[in-house]
Amino acid sequence: YSPTRFWLPLIVIVVCLLAKISTVPSMLISSVVAIFVGWLNNGFQLKNGFIATFSGFTPKMLLGQEGLSQKALSLIEQGGMMSMTQVLVTIFCGYAFAGIVEKAGCLDVILHSISKNINSRGQLILVTVIGSLMMVLAAGVASVVIIMVGVLFMQMYDKMDLDRVNLSRTLEDSGTMIIPLIPWGTSGIYYTQQLGVGVGQFFIWAVPCYLCVLFALFYGFTGIGIKKKASASL
């Protein structure tokens, strides 16, 4: 047993980060190193490391379970790439939906209809929030919301001399932060699987998720925290 080997997976991540290696290869290399550390350092069977990678970890893989908390064991008895299948399918469906909407020209029609009725900063922020909420409910993927709604509204922010950082922040507040509260969203599915409870049971405690939407509207209508374009502020 060598306690220094315990740090090898973390060291690999740091080295890959400094070498600017992509995230996925870095995680895979670190995972393989962790499997061999468990085999050489802790006596795990090598095959169990690869089984855990694909199917998830089970307490049966431990050499000794005496004195271990059942609650702790229930937390680690999960994971594996196969457990992410539902999330991956949701992501693919979300991107497919986004592609269909874009190719059909729906975005151009929506933009033309909306732009005629927006006359103030607050209205623009409000419509951005509503658009993000509608898209996140339809697609269930935060990145789809950021891409589609961002492309849809960025020219309108430019027209009102608002820095695009305001658009980015509003998309995060009303898109990314809401995803955990959508049962069919990527984060909602993940949290439900990990916590073992439905969204209806934990949403009231996820205060930042819905409070961000209120702050986005507050900033939009009061002007607090709203950044103007550099050319407009001179």
LINZI-V397136 format. One record per residue. N is the residue number from 1. D_CENTER is the distance of its C-alpha to the mean C-alpha in whole Angstrom. Layout:
BEGIN
n=N d_center=D_CENTER
n=N d_center=D_CENTER
END
This chain:
BEGIN
n=1 d_center=38
n=2 d_center=36
n=3 d_center=34
n=4 d_center=33
n=5 d_center=31
n=6 d_center=29
n=7 d_center=27
n=8 d_center=27
n=9 d_center=24
n=10 d_center=23
n=11 d_center=25
n=12 d_center=24
n=13 d_center=21
n=14 d_center=22
n=15 d_center=25
n=16 d_center=22
n=17 d_center=21
n=18 d_center=24
n=19 d_center=25
n=20 d_center=22
n=21 d_center=21
n=22 d_center=18
n=23 d_center=15
n=24 d_center=16
n=25 d_center=20
n=26 d_center=19
n=27 d_center=17
n=28 d_center=20
n=29 d_center=23
n=30 d_center=22
n=31 d_center=21
n=32 d_center=25
n=33 d_center=26
n=34 d_center=25
n=35 d_center=27
n=36 d_center=30
n=37 d_center=30
n=38 d_center=30
n=39 d_center=32
n=40 d_center=35
n=41 d_center=34
n=42 d_center=33
n=43 d_center=35
n=44 d_center=32
n=45 d_center=33
n=46 d_center=32
n=47 d_center=31
n=48 d_center=29
n=49 d_center=27
n=50 d_center=26
n=51 d_center=26
n=52 d_center=24
n=53 d_center=21
n=54 d_center=22
n=55 d_center=22
n=56 d_center=21
n=57 d_center=23
n=58 d_center=26
n=59 d_center=29
n=60 d_center=32
n=61 d_center=31
n=62 d_center=32
n=63 d_center=35
n=64 d_center=36
n=65 d_center=34
n=66 d_center=37
n=67 d_center=36
n=68 d_center=32
n=69 d_center=31
n=70 d_center=30
n=71 d_center=27
n=72 d_center=25
n=73 d_center=26
n=74 d_center=24
n=75 d_center=21
n=76 d_center=22
n=77 d_center=23
n=78 d_center=20
n=79 d_center=17
n=80 d_center=18
n=81 d_center=17
n=82 d_center=19
n=83 d_center=16
n=84 d_center=13
n=85 d_center=16
n=86 d_center=15
n=87 d_center=11
n=88 d_center=12
n=89 d_center=15
n=90 d_center=13
n=91 d_center=11
n=92 d_center=14
n=93 d_center=16
n=94 d_center=13
n=95 d_center=14
n=96 d_center=18
n=97 d_center=18
n=98 d_center=17
n=99 d_center=20
n=100 d_center=22
n=101 d_center=22
n=102 d_center=22
n=103 d_center=25
n=104 d_center=27
n=105 d_center=27
n=106 d_center=26
n=107 d_center=24
n=108 d_center=27
n=109 d_center=29
n=110 d_center=26
n=111 d_center=26
n=112 d_center=30
n=113 d_center=30
n=114 d_center=28
n=115 d_center=29
n=116 d_center=33
n=117 d_center=32
n=118 d_center=30
n=119 d_center=32
n=120 d_center=31
n=121 d_center=28
n=122 d_center=27
n=123 d_center=27
n=124 d_center=25
n=125 d_center=22
n=126 d_center=23
n=127 d_center=22
n=128 d_center=19
n=129 d_center=18
n=130 d_center=19
n=131 d_center=18
n=132 d_center=15
n=133 d_center=15
n=134 d_center=17
n=135 d_center=15
n=136 d_center=12
n=137 d_center=15
n=138 d_center=16
n=139 d_center=13
n=140 d_center=11
n=141 d_center=8
n=142 d_center=6
n=143 d_center=8
n=144 d_center=11
n=145 d_center=11
n=146 d_center=11
n=147 d_center=14
n=148 d_center=16
n=149 d_center=16
n=150 d_center=16
n=151 d_center=19
n=152 d_center=21
n=153 d_center=21
n=154 d_center=22
n=155 d_center=25
n=156 d_center=26
n=157 d_center=25
n=158 d_center=27
n=159 d_center=30
n=160 d_center=30
n=161 d_center=30
n=162 d_center=26
n=163 d_center=24
n=164 d_center=21
n=165 d_center=19
n=166 d_center=20
n=167 d_center=18
n=168 d_center=15
n=169 d_center=15
n=170 d_center=15
n=171 d_center=13
n=172 d_center=10
n=173 d_center=12
n=174 d_center=13
n=175 d_center=10
n=176 d_center=7
n=177 d_center=9
n=178 d_center=10
n=179 d_center=8
n=180 d_center=9
n=181 d_center=12
n=182 d_center=12
n=183 d_center=14
n=184 d_center=14
n=185 d_center=10
n=186 d_center=7
n=187 d_center=6
n=188 d_center=10
n=189 d_center=11
n=190 d_center=10
n=191 d_center=11
n=192 d_center=14
n=193 d_center=15
n=194 d_center=15
n=195 d_center=17
n=196 d_center=19
n=197 d_center=19
n=198 d_center=18
n=199 d_center=16
n=200 d_center=20
n=201 d_center=21
n=202 d_center=18
n=203 d_center=17
n=204 d_center=20
n=205 d_center=19
n=206 d_center=15
n=207 d_center=17
n=208 d_center=15
n=209 d_center=13
n=210 d_center=16
n=211 d_center=18
n=212 d_center=16
n=213 d_center=17
n=214 d_center=20
n=215 d_center=20
n=216 d_center=19
n=217 d_center=22
n=218 d_center=24
n=219 d_center=24
n=220 d_center=24
n=221 d_center=28
n=222 d_center=29
n=223 d_center=28
n=224 d_center=27
n=225 d_center=24
n=226 d_center=25
n=227 d_center=25
n=228 d_center=28
n=229 d_center=28
n=230 d_center=30
n=231 d_center=33
n=232 d_center=33
n=233 d_center=34
n=234 d_center=37
END
